[in-house]
Amino acid sequence: MIIILKPDVTEEQIQHVVARVEELGLRAHLSRGTYRTIVGVIGDEQKVQADPLRAIPGVLEVVPVLPPYKLASREAHPQSSIIDVAGVKIGGGNLAMIAGPCAVEEPERMLRIAQMVKAAGANLFRGGAYKPRTSPYAFQGQGEEGLRILRETGDAVGMPVVTEVMDPRQIDAVDRWADMIQIGARNMQNFSLLTEVGRTRKPVLLKRGMSATITDLLMSAEYILSQGNSQVVLCERGIKGWDPATRNLYDVAAVPLVKGLSHLPIIVDPSHATGRPDLIPACALAGVAAGADGVHIEVHDCPEKAKSDGPQALLPAQYAELAAQIRKLAELFGKRISPLPEKAGS
């Protein structure tokens, strides 16, 4: 249930609404927007009658919310959210161009790749310091040393950085070094991790799980939102399919579907969805045409020497060509690649 407050509501009236909701044994989530203040009622709304709540001074309307993902729903927040990652905006017509190697590597290579993707139009630099790998013998990342390298690279080129967290014990370090925290597909339903990340105020990139439904994805976002962190960006990165021709099944229909159900931005990751560089450009453009708020692509200057996922990385020149095409397509739909701030990073 969503309680929409009047434009001239007083602070005393707001606190009275919150107190009344809590008296009913429910949780109140207060959201103050530019034009509207709303109170999200979290709990079993079937136990609550809307009419008594409408009678409270300062209340404009009470809207029952049927989806279980109350805070993530479009009903809760009719206007599309715009997430700010150290000055780079995602959503509301602003496209995120996230690019970089799968894993953080040596500083010289990271700096070289970052300079090239930035020149091509990327506005967020990515690299994994902690790597969830199918094999326990594969490269697992450099840990906090990798975070330091990623941070220094981002600062050197003036780009915000995003990296994955795998365990609640890593959150403090990732929160300290990165501008955006990524929750990978394997951890999309790690509810303890989602809860702890929700207690930070750092923007979160939440990837769809390998076998997750759209409702599953939005319920995972709800875990983060329910802890007070409203800065969530969703990511379609492919789900498990039956055909080995591609790494995963790229569900481009998820983009317009999510945008109809939720106010949260959604981007696409054609690198993990296809696992094939020859398919990445077409799938990236399809995602943007479907309404995606950005594209997440792995880029490496020498894929054969990459420590992780080299075969699915684009070369910098290929990325530059694709970025130019995305820019033209974005203009056609009245969107733009979000510009970098004059000074990015934390």
TORDRENVEX-883772 format. One record per residue (C-alpha): x, y, z; residue number from 1. Coordinates in steps of 0.2 Angstrom, whole numbers. Last residue first. Layout:
<site px="X" py="Y" pz="Z" num="NUM"/>
...
//
This chain:
<site px="176" py="46" pz="-23" num="346"/>
<site px="176" py="46" pz="-42" num="345"/>
<site px="172" py="59" pz="-55" num="344"/>
<site px="178" py="77" pz="-58" num="343"/>
<site px="171" py="86" pz="-72" num="342"/>
<site px="156" py="75" pz="-72" num="341"/>
<site px="155" py="62" pz="-86" num="340"/>
<site px="141" py="64" pz="-98" num="339"/>
<site px="126" py="52" pz="-98" num="338"/>
<site px="124" py="44" pz="-116" num="337"/>
<site px="109" py="53" pz="-123" num="336"/>
<site px="91" py="49" pz="-126" num="335"/>
<site px="78" py="56" pz="-138" num="334"/>
<site px="74" py="39" pz="-146" num="333"/>
<site px="84" py="43" pz="-162" num="332"/>
<site px="98" py="51" pz="-151" num="331"/>
<site px="100" py="35" pz="-142" num="330"/>
<site px="102" py="25" pz="-158" num="329"/>
<site px="116" py="37" pz="-164" num="328"/>
<site px="125" py="36" pz="-147" num="327"/>
<site px="123" py="17" pz="-148" num="326"/>
<site px="131" py="16" pz="-165" num="325"/>
<site px="146" py="27" pz="-159" num="324"/>
<site px="148" py="15" pz="-144" num="323"/>
<site px="148" py="0" pz="-156" num="322"/>
<site px="163" py="7" pz="-166" num="321"/>
<site px="172" py="12" pz="-150" num="320"/>
<site px="169" py="-5" pz="-143" num="319"/>
<site px="176" py="-14" pz="-158" num="318"/>
<site px="192" py="-3" pz="-157" num="317"/>
<site px="194" py="-7" pz="-139" num="316"/>
<site px="193" py="-26" pz="-142" num="315"/>
<site px="177" py="-34" pz="-137" num="314"/>
<site px="177" py="-47" pz="-123" num="313"/>
<site px="168" py="-64" pz="-124" num="312"/>
<site px="184" py="-75" pz="-126" num="311"/>
<site px="193" py="-66" pz="-112" num="310"/>
<site px="182" py="-71" pz="-99" num="309"/>
<site px="195" py="-70" pz="-85" num="308"/>
<site px="213" py="-67" pz="-83" num="307"/>
<site px="214" py="-59" pz="-100" num="306"/>
<site px="229" py="-64" pz="-111" num="305"/>
<site px="219" py="-70" pz="-126" num="304"/>
<site px="208" py="-55" pz="-124" num="303"/>
<site px="222" py="-42" pz="-127" num="302"/>
<site px="215" py="-25" pz="-126" num="301"/>
<site px="200" py="-30" pz="-116" num="300"/>
<site px="182" py="-24" pz="-115" num="299"/>
<site px="167" py="-32" pz="-106" num="298"/>
<site px="151" py="-23" pz="-110" num="297"/>
<site px="137" py="-16" pz="-99" num="296"/>
<site px="124" py="-6" pz="-109" num="295"/>
<site px="112" py="7" pz="-103" num="294"/>
<site px="95" py="13" pz="-99" num="293"/>
<site px="87" py="-1" pz="-109" num="292"/>
<site px="71" py="4" pz="-119" num="291"/>
<site px="69" py="-10" pz="-132" num="290"/>
<site px="80" py="0" pz="-144" num="289"/>
<site px="94" py="0" pz="-131" num="288"/>
<site px="93" py="-18" pz="-129" num="287"/>
<site px="93" py="-22" pz="-148" num="286"/>
<site px="108" py="-11" pz="-150" num="285"/>
<site px="118" py="-21" pz="-137" num="284"/>
<site px="112" py="-38" pz="-144" num="283"/>
<site px="118" py="-32" pz="-162" num="282"/>
<site px="135" py="-27" pz="-155" num="281"/>
<site px="137" py="-42" pz="-143" num="280"/>
<site px="134" py="-56" pz="-156" num="279"/>
<site px="151" py="-56" pz="-164" num="278"/>
<site px="159" py="-55" pz="-147" num="277"/>
<site px="151" py="-71" pz="-141" num="276"/>
<site px="147" py="-75" pz="-123" num="275"/>
<site px="129" py="-71" pz="-127" num="274"/>
<site px="121" py="-65" pz="-111" num="273"/>
<site px="137" py="-62" pz="-102" num="272"/>
<site px="143" py="-49" pz="-115" num="271"/>
<site px="126" py="-43" pz="-120" num="270"/>
<site px="124" py="-35" pz="-102" num="269"/>
<site px="108" py="-25" pz="-103" num="268"/>
<site px="102" py="-10" pz="-92" num="267"/>
<site px="87" py="-7" pz="-81" num="266"/>
<site px="82" py="9" pz="-72" num="265"/>
<site px="70" py="6" pz="-57" num="264"/>
<site px="52" py="13" pz="-59" num="263"/>
<site px="45" py="-5" pz="-60" num="262"/>
<site px="32" py="-15" pz="-69" num="261"/>
<site px="31" py="-7" pz="-86" num="260"/>
<site px="50" py="-4" pz="-87" num="259"/>
<site px="52" py="-22" pz="-81" num="258"/>
<site px="42" py="-28" pz="-96" num="257"/>
<site px="51" py="-16" pz="-108" num="256"/>
<site px="68" py="-23" pz="-103" num="255"/>
<site px="63" py="-42" pz="-100" num="254"/>
<site px="59" py="-43" pz="-119" num="253"/>
<site px="78" py="-43" pz="-122" num="252"/>
<site px="79" py="-60" pz="-114" num="251"/>
<site px="97" py="-66" pz="-120" num="250"/>
<site px="97" py="-84" pz="-117" num="249"/>
<site px="114" py="-89" pz="-110" num="248"/>
<site px="132" py="-93" pz="-116" num="247"/>
<site px="126" py="-94" pz="-134" num="246"/>
<site px="125" py="-109" pz="-147" num="245"/>
<site px="123" py="-121" pz="-132" num="244"/>
<site px="104" py="-121" pz="-134" num="243"/>
<site px="94" py="-125" pz="-118" num="242"/>
<site px="93" py="-109" pz="-110" num="241"/>
<site px="100" py="-102" pz="-93" num="240"/>
<site px="96" py="-83" pz="-91" num="239"/>
<site px="104" py="-68" pz="-100" num="238"/>
<site px="112" py="-53" pz="-92" num="237"/>
<site px="97" py="-41" pz="-89" num="236"/>
<site px="103" py="-28" pz="-76" num="235"/>
<site px="93" py="-19" pz="-63" num="234"/>
<site px="99" py="-2" pz="-56" num="233"/>
<site px="96" py="2" pz="-38" num="232"/>
<site px="99" py="18" pz="-28" num="231"/>
<site px="84" py="17" pz="-16" num="230"/>
<site px="94" py="11" pz="-1" num="229"/>
<site px="83" py="12" pz="14" num="228"/>
<site px="83" py="-6" pz="20" num="227"/>
<site px="67" py="-10" pz="10" num="226"/>
<site px="75" py="-5" pz="-6" num="225"/>
<site px="88" py="-18" pz="-5" num="224"/>
<site px="76" py="-32" pz="-1" num="223"/>
<site px="64" py="-25" pz="-14" num="222"/>
<site px="78" py="-27" pz="-28" num="221"/>
<site px="78" py="-45" pz="-24" num="220"/>
<site px="59" py="-45" pz="-26" num="219"/>
<site px="61" py="-37" pz="-43" num="218"/>
<site px="73" py="-50" pz="-49" num="217"/>
<site px="62" py="-64" pz="-43" num="216"/>
<site px="46" py="-56" pz="-51" num="215"/>
<site px="56" py="-55" pz="-68" num="214"/>
<site px="60" py="-74" pz="-66" num="213"/>
<site px="77" py="-80" pz="-61" num="212"/>
<site px="86" py="-95" pz="-68" num="211"/>
<site px="103" py="-87" pz="-71" num="210"/>
<site px="100" py="-73" pz="-59" num="209"/>
<site px="96" py="-55" pz="-65" num="208"/>
<site px="110" py="-43" pz="-61" num="207"/>
<site px="108" py="-29" pz="-47" num="206"/>
<site px="119" py="-14" pz="-49" num="205"/>
<site px="119" py="-5" pz="-33" num="204"/>
<site px="121" py="14" pz="-29" num="203"/>
<site px="130" py="17" pz="-12" num="202"/>
<site px="119" py="21" pz="3" num="201"/>
<site px="124" py="6" pz="13" num="200"/>
<site px="110" py="-4" pz="22" num="199"/>
<site px="103" py="-11" pz="6" num="198"/>
<site px="120" py="-20" pz="4" num="197"/>
<site px="118" py="-29" pz="20" num="196"/>
<site px="100" py="-34" pz="15" num="195"/>
<site px="106" py="-40" pz="-2" num="194"/>
<site px="120" py="-50" pz="6" num="193"/>
<site px="108" py="-59" pz="18" num="192"/>
<site px="96" py="-62" pz="4" num="191"/>
<site px="108" py="-71" pz="-8" num="190"/>
<site px="95" py="-71" pz="-21" num="189"/>
<site px="104" py="-61" pz="-34" num="188"/>
<site px="121" py="-69" pz="-28" num="187"/>
<site px="125" py="-80" pz="-43" num="186"/>
<site px="119" py="-66" pz="-55" num="185"/>
<site px="131" py="-54" pz="-48" num="184"/>
<site px="127" py="-40" pz="-36" num="183"/>
<site px="137" py="-25" pz="-41" num="182"/>
<site px="142" py="-10" pz="-30" num="181"/>
<site px="144" py="7" pz="-37" num="180"/>
<site px="156" py="21" pz="-33" num="179"/>
<site px="170" py="9" pz="-27" num="178"/>
<site px="184" py="9" pz="-14" num="177"/>
<site px="175" py="11" pz="3" num="176"/>
<site px="159" py="2" pz="-1" num="175"/>
<site px="169" py="-12" pz="-9" num="174"/>
<site px="180" py="-13" pz="7" num="173"/>
<site px="165" py="-12" pz="19" num="172"/>
<site px="155" py="-25" pz="9" num="171"/>
<site px="167" py="-38" pz="8" num="170"/>
<site px="162" py="-47" pz="24" num="169"/>
<site px="144" py="-48" pz="17" num="168"/>
<site px="150" py="-59" pz="3" num="167"/>
<site px="151" py="-58" pz="-16" num="166"/>
<site px="153" py="-40" pz="-20" num="165"/>
<site px="156" py="-35" pz="-38" num="164"/>
<site px="164" py="-19" pz="-45" num="163"/>
<site px="159" py="-2" pz="-52" num="162"/>
<site px="170" py="13" pz="-55" num="161"/>
<site px="167" py="31" pz="-58" num="160"/>
<site px="178" py="39" pz="-72" num="159"/>
<site px="190" py="53" pz="-71" num="158"/>
<site px="205" py="44" pz="-80" num="157"/>
<site px="217" py="43" pz="-65" num="156"/>
<site px="203" py="42" pz="-52" num="155"/>
<site px="196" py="27" pz="-61" num="154"/>
<site px="212" py="19" pz="-62" num="153"/>
<site px="217" py="22" pz="-44" num="152"/>
<site px="200" py="15" pz="-38" num="151"/>
<site px="202" py="-1" pz="-49" num="150"/>
<site px="220" py="-3" pz="-42" num="149"/>
<site px="214" py="-1" pz="-24" num="148"/>
<site px="199" py="-13" pz="-27" num="147"/>
<site px="211" py="-26" pz="-34" num="146"/>
<site px="222" py="-25" pz="-19" num="145"/>
<site px="207" py="-28" pz="-9" num="144"/>
<site px="203" py="-44" pz="-17" num="143"/>
<site px="215" py="-49" pz="-32" num="142"/>
<site px="203" py="-60" pz="-42" num="141"/>
<site px="197" py="-78" pz="-41" num="140"/>
<site px="207" py="-85" pz="-55" num="139"/>
<site px="201" py="-103" pz="-59" num="138"/>
<site px="205" py="-117" pz="-48" num="137"/>
<site px="188" py="-117" pz="-38" num="136"/>
<site px="179" py="-119" pz="-55" num="135"/>
<site px="163" py="-110" pz="-58" num="134"/>
<site px="170" py="-94" pz="-53" num="133"/>
<site px="164" py="-79" pz="-43" num="132"/>
<site px="177" py="-66" pz="-45" num="131"/>
<site px="182" py="-53" pz="-31" num="130"/>
<site px="192" py="-38" pz="-38" num="129"/>
<site px="180" py="-38" pz="-54" num="128"/>
<site px="182" py="-23" pz="-66" num="127"/>
<site px="171" py="-9" pz="-72" num="126"/>
<site px="173" py="8" pz="-78" num="125"/>
<site px="158" py="19" pz="-80" num="124"/>
<site px="156" py="33" pz="-92" num="123"/>
<site px="161" py="24" pz="-108" num="122"/>
<site px="162" py="36" pz="-124" num="121"/>
<site px="175" py="29" pz="-135" num="120"/>
<site px="189" py="40" pz="-127" num="119"/>
<site px="183" py="33" pz="-110" num="118"/>
<site px="185" py="15" pz="-117" num="117"/>
<site px="203" py="18" pz="-122" num="116"/>
<site px="209" py="27" pz="-107" num="115"/>
<site px="201" py="14" pz="-96" num="114"/>
<site px="210" py="0" pz="-106" num="113"/>
<site px="227" py="8" pz="-104" num="112"/>
<site px="224" py="11" pz="-86" num="111"/>
<site px="219" py="-6" pz="-82" num="110"/>
<site px="234" py="-13" pz="-92" num="109"/>
<site px="246" py="-3" pz="-82" num="108"/>
<site px="238" py="-7" pz="-66" num="107"/>
<site px="239" py="-26" pz="-68" num="106"/>
<site px="223" py="-35" pz="-69" num="105"/>
<site px="205" py="-31" pz="-62" num="104"/>
<site px="194" py="-45" pz="-69" num="103"/>
<site px="180" py="-45" pz="-82" num="102"/>
<site px="189" py="-30" pz="-92" num="101"/>
<site px="181" py="-13" pz="-94" num="100"/>
<site px="165" py="-5" pz="-99" num="99"/>
<site px="149" py="2" pz="-92" num="98"/>
<site px="140" py="15" pz="-104" num="97"/>
<site px="125" py="21" pz="-93" num="96"/>
<site px="112" py="30" pz="-103" num="95"/>
<site px="102" py="45" pz="-98" num="94"/>
<site px="84" py="47" pz="-104" num="93"/>
<site px="76" py="46" pz="-87" num="92"/>
<site px="88" py="32" pz="-81" num="91"/>
<site px="106" py="32" pz="-76" num="90"/>
<site px="115" py="48" pz="-71" num="89"/>
<site px="134" py="49" pz="-70" num="88"/>
<site px="139" py="62" pz="-56" num="87"/>
<site px="146" py="49" pz="-44" num="86"/>
<site px="133" py="36" pz="-48" num="85"/>
<site px="117" py="45" pz="-49" num="84"/>
<site px="101" py="35" pz="-51" num="83"/>
<site px="86" py="42" pz="-60" num="82"/>
<site px="70" py="34" pz="-56" num="81"/>
<site px="55" py="33" pz="-68" num="80"/>
<site px="40" py="43" pz="-62" num="79"/>
<site px="25" py="32" pz="-56" num="78"/>
<site px="34" py="27" pz="-39" num="77"/>
<site px="24" py="15" pz="-29" num="76"/>
<site px="13" py="10" pz="-43" num="75"/>
<site px="28" py="7" pz="-54" num="74"/>
<site px="34" py="-6" pz="-42" num="73"/>
<site px="51" py="-7" pz="-33" num="72"/>
<site px="44" py="-1" pz="-16" num="71"/>
<site px="29" py="-14" pz="-16" num="70"/>
<site px="38" py="-29" pz="-23" num="69"/>
<site px="24" py="-41" pz="-18" num="68"/>
<site px="13" py="-34" pz="-32" num="67"/>
<site px="-5" py="-29" pz="-27" num="66"/>
<site px="-2" py="-11" pz="-21" num="65"/>
<site px="-17" py="-2" pz="-14" num="64"/>
<site px="-16" py="17" pz="-16" num="63"/>
<site px="-21" py="29" pz="-2" num="62"/>
<site px="-23" py="47" pz="-8" num="61"/>
<site px="-20" py="65" pz="-2" num="60"/>
<site px="-15" py="62" pz="16" num="59"/>
<site px="-11" py="78" pz="25" num="58"/>
<site px="-23" py="75" pz="39" num="57"/>
<site px="-28" py="57" pz="41" num="56"/>
<site px="-45" py="52" pz="34" num="55"/>
<site px="-37" py="43" pz="19" num="54"/>
<site px="-29" py="31" pz="32" num="53"/>
<site px="-47" py="26" pz="39" num="52"/>
<site px="-52" py="23" pz="21" num="51"/>
<site px="-38" py="11" pz="16" num="50"/>
<site px="-42" py="-3" pz="27" num="49"/>
<site px="-27" py="-13" pz="33" num="48"/>
<site px="-26" py="-32" pz="36" num="47"/>
<site px="-25" py="-35" pz="17" num="46"/>
<site px="-9" py="-24" pz="17" num="45"/>
<site px="1" py="-38" pz="24" num="44"/>
<site px="18" py="-29" pz="27" num="43"/>
<site px="27" py="-14" pz="21" num="42"/>
<site px="17" py="3" pz="19" num="41"/>
<site px="26" py="15" pz="8" num="40"/>
<site px="24" py="33" pz="13" num="39"/>
<site px="25" py="45" pz="-1" num="38"/>
<site px="31" py="63" pz="-3" num="37"/>
<site px="29" py="72" pz="-20" num="36"/>
<site px="36" py="85" pz="-31" num="35"/>
<site px="55" py="83" pz="-28" num="34"/>
<site px="53" py="66" pz="-20" num="33"/>
<site px="53" py="62" pz="-1" num="32"/>
<site px="51" py="43" pz="2" num="31"/>
<site px="46" py="37" pz="19" num="30"/>
<site px="45" py="18" pz="22" num="29"/>
<site px="33" py="13" pz="35" num="28"/>
<site px="33" py="-4" pz="43" num="27"/>
<site px="17" py="-13" pz="48" num="26"/>
<site px="9" py="-17" pz="65" num="25"/>
<site px="-5" py="-6" pz="64" num="24"/>
<site px="3" py="6" pz="77" num="23"/>
<site px="17" py="7" pz="64" num="22"/>
<site px="6" py="14" pz="51" num="21"/>
<site px="-1" py="27" pz="63" num="20"/>
<site px="16" py="33" pz="68" num="19"/>
<site px="21" py="35" pz="50" num="18"/>
<site px="5" py="45" pz="46" num="17"/>
<site px="8" py="56" pz="62" num="16"/>
<site px="26" py="59" pz="57" num="15"/>
<site px="21" py="66" pz="40" num="14"/>
<site px="8" py="77" pz="49" num="13"/>
<site px="21" py="85" pz="60" num="12"/>
<site px="32" py="87" pz="45" num="11"/>
<site px="18" py="97" pz="36" num="10"/>
<site px="9" py="92" pz="21" num="9"/>
<site px="8" py="106" pz="7" num="8"/>
<site px="10" py="94" pz="-8" num="7"/>
<site px="-2" py="82" pz="0" num="6"/>
<site px="4" py="65" pz="5" num="5"/>
<site px="2" py="49" pz="-6" num="4"/>
<site px="1" py="33" pz="5" num="3"/>
<site px="6" py="17" pz="-4" num="2"/>
<site px="0" py="0" pz="0" num="1"/>
//
